[in-house]
Amino acid sequence: MGRQATPITLTFQNHRKPSILFVKRDAVTGETLSGAIIEVSRNGQKIGDYETKEDGTFTITELVEGTYTFREKTPPAGYL
């Protein structure tokens, strides 16, 4: 006699890679600051320089696992 296949259900979950929203603020007023150049490294390897936009932010998407370091290379105009 023929055997019937038993249906099964498979569920796959896709996970979005994490992202970072960086915000540069004045230490006293809390105002966001544009124009800062930030060097970003992962596991000691430079991945790029990013400039804060008019709202004081930049975003890095599609991050992979690792240890990230942020270093200000150039402060905004009028800051040290």
C-alpha positions, 0 to 999 in steps of 0.5 A: 500500500502507498504511504502518504507523506506527512506534511511538516511546518518549518518556520524561519526567522530573519533577524535584522542586523543591528545599527548604531545611532550616534548623537553628538551633544554639547556637554553643558547645554545638551544641544546637538552638534553638527560637523564633528568627524568621528573615526569608527573602528571595529576590533581595532580596524578602522571602518570609516570616518563619519560626520554628524549631520545638522541634527548632530547624528549619524547612523551606521547600519548592518553592523557585524559582531565586534567591539566598536570604538568611536574617536572624535578626529575633528570637533565641531566648529567652535569646540576643542 
